[in-house]
Amino acid sequence: MPELVTVATIYDPEEAHVACGFLQANGVDALLGEAQTLSTLPLHRVALGGYRILAPSNQAYAARMLLASVDEGRQQTGYAFDGTLCKQCGGARFTRVKPWLFPTFLFVVLGMAAWWNSRRLRCTQCGAVTDAPSTEI
């Protein structure tokens, strides 16, 4: 097994866990060093050097580039749906438009939280809203 090297040091525990999860989701075998110690002794974060994100030496460059792409805002947002293009700009990346009125009504009246996926998609380039094909739901 390759040697583990530090690819990033983060002092905020939530940010460290999200960054480690992001690397794992992108195929890097990352883990947090000293996570349990720093969670138990939060006042020692600076003294112990913060949360170290470790990755195998053969994946360290890819991990650093992934983290740098997030810092620079180069990550793509949204998802591509087969055959769906924005009618205004021709973009192919969308996020789902979440309904809010009826779920809020259910929560206020019944005290029940409910949420579901919508057929409506918002283009990440221009913000136009379109409907997804029925096969994508």
Beta strands, then each sheet from edge to edge (+ up, - down):
strand 1: 4-10
strand 2: 31-33
strand 3: 51-56
strand 4: 79-80
strand 5: 93-96
strand 6: 120-123
strand 7: 129-131
sheet 1: 1+ 3- 2+
sheet 2: 4+ 5- 6+ 7-
end
